[in-house]
């Protein structure tokens, strides 16, 4: 039985913000960054997160970042 799965989401943050949050979100798991892909090594496996910055969402004069993960 495969334990692999894929989830596609959009986040309202920048790449830099996500990279700041990941150590706490992964329990300080070792992270490897290769371009737009971050791999967190965990007990018994790994998690690969791909990220791509998209055009910002505009609400009037406000622009919100969009990060596809």
HUWO-V588082 format. One record per residue. RES is the residue in three letters. SS is DSSP state (A for helix, B for strand, O for the rest). Layout:
BEGIN
[[RES,SS] [RES,SS]]
END
This chain:
BEGIN
[[UNK,O] [UNK,O] [UNK,O] [UNK,O] [UNK,O] [UNK,O] [UNK,O] [UNK,O] [UNK,O] [UNK,B] [UNK,B] [UNK,O] [UNK,O] [UNK,O] [UNK,A] [UNK,A] [UNK,A] [UNK,A] [UNK,A] [UNK,A] [UNK,A] [UNK,A] [UNK,A] [UNK,A] [UNK,A] [UNK,O] [UNK,O] [UNK,O] [UNK,O] [UNK,O] [UNK,B] [UNK,B] [UNK,B] [UNK,B] [UNK,O] [UNK,O] [UNK,B] [UNK,B] [UNK,B] [UNK,B] [UNK,B] [UNK,B] [UNK,O] [UNK,O] [UNK,B] [UNK,B] [UNK,B] [UNK,B] [UNK,B] [UNK,B] [UNK,O] [UNK,B] [UNK,B] [UNK,B] [UNK,B] [UNK,B] [UNK,B] [UNK,B] [UNK,B] [UNK,O] [UNK,O] [UNK,B] [UNK,B] [UNK,B] [UNK,B] [UNK,B] [UNK,B] [UNK,B] [UNK,O]]
END
